[in-house]
Amino acid sequence: MITDIQIATTAALYTAGNAVGGKFALPDIGAGHSQYRCAIVDVALIDKAAQAVVYELLLFGADLEGTVTDKSAYVLAANDRAKSLGVLDLAGMKSYGAGGGIISLSNIYKRLSLSGPTGYGVLVTKGAPTYTGTSDILLRITTERVLF
């Protein structure tokens, strides 16, 4: 299953450690399995401006209680620690001129066990990108349902 998440960015300079967009849902990635299990197979981050910064994609098995605010320092809420399913590092932007750039992670096979059919994520920048619009970042996450 391929899930596209359009990250709502602010047209401005971000600081390392800032959330990019707010929290986002990965709807129905665990649907179709009685125990809500799946695996992330591939992740692509598409940046209209091809900014060569590193990102962290934090994954959660249940909805977050803490607040995630775009362009603000991300702090993991104490009640959300147990929901964490790990972090994927997104680095190595490949630039394609005016067409933008892509960071790609392939054959990850990161297993997830969710509390329901929907997973959640937060994207955090480790650099200082300057976005020029509100739709500069697109995440494309490919999952498959698995037994484990």
Helices and strands as residue ranges (DSSP letters): E 2-7, E 24-26, E 37-47, E 55-60, G 78-83, E 84-90, E 94-95, G 97-99, E 101-105, E 110-113, E 119-125, E 137-145
